[in-house]
Each structure stands twice: as structure tokens, then as C-alpha cells.
Amino acid sequence: MPYLQNLLTGFFLTILITPFVILLMKRFRILDDPTSHKHPGIIHKKPTPRGGGLALFLGSFFATLFTLPFSPILAGIFLASFIAMITGLFDDYKNAKGEDLSPYIRFFVNIICAAIVVAIGVKIHFVTNPFGGILLLSTPLLTLDFLTITISDVVSVLWIVWVMNMLNWSKGVDGQMPGIVGISAIVIGILSIRTASSQFGFLDANLSFIIAGVSFGFLLYNFFPAKIFPGYGGTAIYLLLAVVSVLSSAKLATAVLVMGIPTVDAVFTIMRRILSGKSPFWHDNKHLHHLLLRLGMSQRTIALSYWLFSAILGTISLALESKSKLFALIMLGVIAGGALLFLHFILRKSDETVTT
């Protein structure tokens, strides 16, 4: 089976590549040292190599090189992924020096990477109307002599940037992120096999299983206690995951549902920060995984819980039609959002009790 071969190729290549990346990061002292890096979300106690995004990128690139024929589409996708990875490595380097690359610069690079992908033709041309039919996104928004920007272009860029940032926020505990990405990629890959109706054929399915294999290979080194962190360079593989969900627009609802818990947490985080008068890019330690840690859950339990919910939601999404997926998303938003509000409330009351 070619898909299993792709998964295993990505898996074993990443297992082989990651130890060399760990040594490289140690050699150049690109370490996340909690004594010098004052990010409020830090929970580890000893210096740990960052730069895992390099291993994720190299695993994905070489697995693709060995299993898929070259195409201009793949070249453009990996160019964007490479730019994301290099930016992430630079951010990791600055973090190792006790500094931070401006989140606004990182966000701008995200947009550039997404724009490259859209420029080569990977875009959301339509979305399925859950109440029947489809909604075409080809309406022009801006027309110049040399460029026409459509609703499709804007929506595609926003989606890719959203996935890159949302998953970046979901790497707070060891093993959390690669498990989510791996499970999401498998679900998208299965649906891709079912609905290979896009102009790109089975590219989305093949690339999905490569991403899954790479993520699970990296997980062996990132599960608690982590030997390496993905760092901001992990956005390289988040971009690839966003791309495979875009290659066929039918998979967007499935992608949102399988990544439902990180999605709700990210939306809640943005709203919470804005309502408190802070920038959405402001660092804090109030993500869902931080709240669960404060309740006494271990990093392993939290990571496993995220994987379990991703697997359950992904399985559900494969069995639902578009209308049912909409209702499932609404229910998930209400339940998970309510749970987040409740956790914030009880922990705030706990803090007030301790203070008084």
C-alpha cells in the first residue's frame, strides 16, 4: 500500500534525522533554558534543545523526495515550508539568547508563506454549504493590471495562517503537538482517498500520510520527558497540514473538527486577550493545557487526552455529512468553550482563596 509506505518512510526517516538535529542544537547552544527564557508558558525545569522544526521539515522533505514525483506544486509548497522553518530556527536561536523575535514579524512571515502556497494554485475554490449546494469563492475583491485577488485567495491565506498559529499554541506540553498533527493528518488522508476529486489527484492523501509518519517519528523524542522541542520552526509542518486540507476544499470541515479542541482553545485565547485589553499575540499561561496542569494533571495525561479527543472527533467527522459536521462543530464550541470558562472561574476562585 503506497500510503502505508509513505507513512513508514516519514516515520523512520524522522527517527534517524532527529538525533542529529538534537546534537546540532546542543552544539550551537540552541536550548530552551527556563532560567533565561522568561516565557510565562514555560513548564520544563532544565535546558532542552529547541529546533525540532528542522527535524520535522527534513523528515517531510526527504520522505516526499523519496516517495512522490517532483512537481512545481510540491516545489512551491516546500519553499513556503522552508521559509517557515528558517524563521522558526532564527526565533529559536534568539530564544536561546533570552530574546524573542517579534510576534508581528513571525505573523508577517506566516502570511508570506501562505501567499506563496496560494500563488501556486493551492487555494480554497469553494466551501460546501451544509444546507445544500456549494459556495463559490471566485469573486474578485481587487483587480489590478498584473494581479487579481479573489475571496478564495484571502480565505485560503487566512486558513493557512490560522492553522499555523493555532497548532503552534498547542505544543505547551511534551508530545501534545505531534500527536495532534499525526492524527489530524491520518484523518485528512483517509478522507482524501475517498474524495480524490481535486486537480491534484492523490497528492493530498500521499502528503497527509507522510506528515503523519513524520509527526509520529518526532513524537518518540518529544513525548515526556522531551529530548527536543519543536520550537517555532514547527510551523513548517503545520503549514503542510493546512495545505493538505486545502488541496480539496471538502476537507476543511473535517480539519476543523479533528483539530477541534486546539481550535476552540485558540479562539477562546484570542477573545480573552482582546477583552482584557492585550494583544492576541501576548504570551500567557492560560491555555487549556496550562489550566489542566494547574488542576494536577500530568503532562503525559494531558497529551494523551488531546490525542484521544482528536481521534474521537476525527472518527466522527469521517462518518458525518456536511450539515451534521456543522452541528457537531457548534456543540463542540459550546461544550469546550463552556469547559474553558468553568476552568478559568474555579481556578480564579482558588487563587483568590489562597490570596486571602
Secondary structure, DSSP 4 states (H G I P E B T S, - for coil): -HHHHHHHHHHHHHHHHHHHHHHHHHHTT-EE-TTT---TT----S-EE--HHHHHHHHHHHHHHHHS---HHHHHHHHHHHHHHHHHHHHHHHHHTT----HHHHHHHHHHHHHHHHHTT----EEE-TTSSEEE---EEEE-SS-EEEHHHHHHHHHHHHHHHHHHTT-SSTTHHHHHHHHHHHHHHHHHHHT--STTTTHHHHHHHHHHHHHHHHHHHHSSSPS----GGGHHHHHHHHHHHHSSGGGHHHHHHHTHHHHHHHHHHHHHHHHTT--TT---S-SHHHHHHHTT--HHHHHHHHHHHHHHHHHHHHH--HHHHHHHHHHHHHHHHHHHHHHHHHHHHHHHHHH-
